[in-house]
Amino acid sequence: QAAKSARTVVIAGVPDGLLHNDIMTDILTIHFQMSKNNGGDVEEVMYPTDKKGVAYVTFEDQKVVESVLKKDEHRLEDKRFSRYYPLKVTRYCENVSSFIIYLVVLPL
């Protein structure tokens, strides 16, 4: 099985403070398991993290990472939200902290 870091993506743009962390983790898990989101079996969702609005999703299969990254737009939707939230999905890398800061401070 591929190393955990190779099976992990970084999710930025998670709405912060709207719902209880456990519920948000469940919503993220469901989103990334759905075939319409190019998802697959989720091994673990790390949320909250030390970065506001950021989660880490680890898949059981590395192929799902490639599939999820190919999707043009990820929209986090749930009946408990008043609107959808666009998510920025990127490959996990060891130097993820500076990369996240770059994404948040200097949006692409």
C-alpha positions as CSV (number, residue, x, y, z in Angstrom):
1,Q,0.0,0.0,0.0
2,A,1.2,3.5,-0.9
3,A,2.6,5.7,1.9
4,K,0.0,7.6,3.8
5,S,1.2,10.9,2.5
6,A,0.8,9.8,-1.1
7,R,-2.8,8.9,-0.4
8,T,-3.6,12.2,1.3
9,V,-5.0,15.5,-0.1
10,V,-5.2,18.9,1.5
11,I,-8.6,20.6,1.5
12,A,-8.7,24.4,1.9
13,G,-11.8,26.4,2.2
14,V,-13.7,24.3,4.7
15,P,-16.3,26.6,6.3
16,D,-15.0,27.2,9.9
17,G,-17.3,27.4,12.9
18,L,-20.6,26.7,11.1
19,L,-21.1,23.2,12.4
20,H,-19.7,21.0,15.1
21,N,-16.3,19.5,14.1
22,D,-17.6,15.9,14.1
23,I,-20.4,16.9,11.7
24,M,-18.1,18.7,9.4
25,T,-15.8,15.7,9.4
26,D,-18.7,13.5,8.4
27,I,-19.8,15.9,5.6
28,L,-16.2,15.9,4.2
29,T,-16.0,12.1,4.4
30,I,-19.3,11.8,2.5
31,H,-18.3,14.4,-0.1
32,F,-15.0,12.6,-0.9
33,Q,-16.6,9.2,-1.0
34,M,-19.1,10.2,-3.7
35,S,-18.5,9.1,-7.2
36,K,-19.8,12.4,-8.6
37,N,-16.9,14.0,-6.8
38,N,-14.4,11.5,-8.3
39,G,-14.1,10.1,-4.8
40,G,-13.5,6.7,-3.3
41,D,-13.1,5.0,0.1
42,V,-11.9,7.4,2.7
43,E,-9.5,6.0,5.3
44,E,-9.4,9.1,7.5
45,V,-10.4,12.8,7.7
46,M,-8.3,15.1,9.9
47,Y,-10.4,18.1,10.9
48,P,-9.9,20.5,12.6
49,T,-6.2,21.0,12.0
50,D,-3.8,23.7,13.2
51,K,-4.7,25.7,10.0
52,K,-8.2,27.4,10.0
53,G,-10.4,26.0,7.3
54,V,-8.1,23.2,6.3
55,A,-8.6,19.5,6.4
56,Y,-6.6,16.5,5.4
57,V,-8.3,13.6,3.6
58,T,-6.6,10.2,3.3
59,F,-7.9,7.7,0.9
60,E,-7.5,3.9,1.0
61,D,-6.3,3.9,-2.6
62,Q,-3.8,6.3,-4.1
63,K,-5.6,6.2,-7.5
64,V,-8.5,8.1,-5.8
65,V,-6.1,11.0,-5.1
66,E,-5.4,11.4,-8.8
67,S,-9.1,11.1,-9.6
68,V,-10.1,13.7,-6.9
69,L,-7.4,16.1,-8.1
70,K,-8.7,15.9,-11.7
71,K,-12.1,17.2,-10.8
72,D,-12.4,20.9,-11.8
73,E,-14.4,22.1,-8.9
74,H,-15.3,20.7,-5.5
75,R,-18.4,22.2,-3.9
76,L,-19.1,21.3,-0.3
77,E,-22.9,21.2,-0.1
78,D,-25.2,20.1,2.8
79,K,-28.7,21.0,3.7
80,R,-27.4,22.6,6.9
81,F,-25.4,25.2,4.9
82,S,-27.1,28.3,3.4
83,R,-24.9,28.0,0.4
84,Y,-22.2,25.8,-1.1
85,Y,-18.5,26.3,-0.3
86,P,-15.9,25.9,-3.0
87,L,-13.0,23.8,-1.9
88,K,-9.4,23.9,-3.0
89,V,-8.0,20.4,-3.2
90,T,-4.2,19.9,-3.5
91,R,-1.8,17.1,-3.2
92,Y,-0.3,16.7,0.3
93,C,3.4,17.4,0.5
94,E,5.8,17.5,3.4
95,N,6.1,21.3,3.1
96,V,2.4,21.7,3.3
97,S,2.3,24.6,5.9
98,S,4.0,27.2,3.7
99,F,2.0,26.0,0.7
100,I,-1.3,26.5,2.6
101,I,-0.2,29.9,3.8
102,Y,0.5,30.8,0.1
103,L,-3.0,29.6,-0.9
104,V,-4.8,31.5,1.8
105,V,-2.8,34.7,1.6
106,L,-2.3,34.8,-2.1
107,P,-5.3,33.1,-3.8
108,L,-4.6,31.8,-7.2
